[in-house]
């Protein structure tokens, strides 16, 4: 029994930690002109998704087939209200079709906006396309998962990303990033 406990502690100590990744537009710069579609395929711009203080924009791979993204999107439900209280709207975007996002939103009772970036136009504009997937691969066009805190006028105020698609910034890290902007 003691051996199992020691083994578990050792595994936690030497487990590879997620490393911060610097992707996308730099803090302090304008984001590219923003265009996406909501889950009803209606066009959406930055002003449509901005809260009083801005937007927390989450780029994710797929609500249809990525279990890490699905878990992140479900967990982000807990961050939506605290972000709203701070004056920020939580929005997540992927290359999924609007119908996929509508289905996921309804099935998982997602209280924030999911946007479609059909053709990965915004993903490419933010320079987030994951290069490990070649044309023809079902994951071609997915972004490197990342989160941007954007002012209402389109300035990147903070960003969070971790190396690899299995690790995502926690809700606590997102809230700390927003709180650090005051």
N, C-alpha and C positions, 0 to 999 in steps of 0.2 A: 504494500500500500504506500509506504513512504517513498519507495522507488518511483512509483507512478506520479506522485506529486512532484518529486524533484525533476522527473523527466518533463512534465508539463511546464514547470517553471523555466527550465532550460530552453524548451522549445519557444516559449514566449520571448525570452531574452535574445535568442539568436535568430528569430524569424526575420526575414527581410522586411524592412520598413518601407513604406511608400515614400518616394522622394518627390519633393515639390518640382513642378515642371513649369517652365516659362514659355507659354504659347500664346498666340494671338496678339492683338493690339496691345501696345505698352500702356501702362498706367499713365494717365495724364494726356493721352491722345484721343482723338475722335474715333468712334467706331465707323465702319463703312456705312453707307446709306442702307437703312434697314427695311427689308421687305420680306414678308412671310405670309402664310395663310393660317387662319384659325381652323378648328376642327370641323367647321362648316364650309371650308374652302374660300372664305372671304379674305380679301387682302388686309394685312395688318402692318402698320408702321410703328416706329418707336413711340410716337406720341400716344398711340392707342394702348400701349402696354406700360406706360410710365406711371408710377405713383408720384406723390407729391415730391419725394426726395429722389426718385429714380426707379430703376429696375434691377432685379437680381435675375440675370439671364443664364440659364443652365443649358449647356450643349450636351446632349446625350446621344447614344448610338441608335437605339431602337426600343420602342415600347412593345414591339411585336415579338422579337426573338432574343433580345439581350437580357438575361436574368439579372445581371448587375444593374442595368439601367432600370428595370422594373422595380427592383428593391430600392434603388435610390429615389425614384419617383414616388413610391409609396411612403418612404421615410420623410421625404420633403413635405408631406402633408402637415407634419408637426411644425415646420418652419414658416408656413404660409401666414398664419395669423400673427406671430411675433414680428415678421417682416412688415406686414401691413401696419401694425401698430407703430413701427418705426418710419412709416411713410414710403415703403418700397413695395412694389408688386413683384411677386415671384412668377417667372415665366420660364418654361422649358421648351427647347427646340431640337428637332431631329429631322432626318431625311424621310421619316415615315410619311405615308399618305395621310391626308386629313381623316379619312375613315378609320384608319388604325388608331389614331389618337382619340377620336370620338369614342370608339369602342373601349379603349383602355380607360379613358376618363370616367365613363359611365360604370364600367365593371368595378373599378377600384375607388370610386367616389373621390376623384381628384378635385380639390377645391381651388386650384389655380389653373392658369392657362397653359395648354400645350399647343405649340405651333409647328406647322409643317414647313420644311425648307426643301420642297420638291426640287430635285436637280442639284441639291447641295450648294446653291448659289451663295447663301449667307455663310455656310461652313467654309467655302473657298474664300469669300471676301474677308473672313476673320482669320484665314490661313490656319485652319484647324483640321483639314482633311487628313485622316490617318493614312500615311503612305504605305502601310503594310498590306493594303488590300488593292490588288490590280483590277483594271476594268474586267468586267465579267464575273467577278466575285460578288456574292450577295451582299457583302459588307462594303463594297466599293462606294465611296462617298460619305462614310460615317465620319463624324468628328472625333478628335481626341477629346474625351470628356473634360469639360472645364466650366468654370463659373465666372461670370463678370458682373461686377457691380457698376452700373452705368447711371450717370446723372441724367436728368430729364432732357438736357441738351446734347446728350450723346458722348460725353467724356467718360472714359474708363477711369473709375475711381479706385477699384481694387479688382484683383483676379485671383482665382484659386484653381489649381490643377495638380494632379499627382501622376507620377509616372505609371503607365499601364492602365488598362481599362477596368481592372478588378478593384481598384481603390478609388474612393471618391471623398472629397472634403466632407466633413461631418456638418450637421446642422449647427453645432456649436461653433465651428470654425467660420461658417458663413455669417452667423450672427455677430461673432467677434470682429470680423472684417467690417461689417456695416457699423458696428458700434465704434470702431476705431476711426471712423471718418468724421465724427462730430467735432 
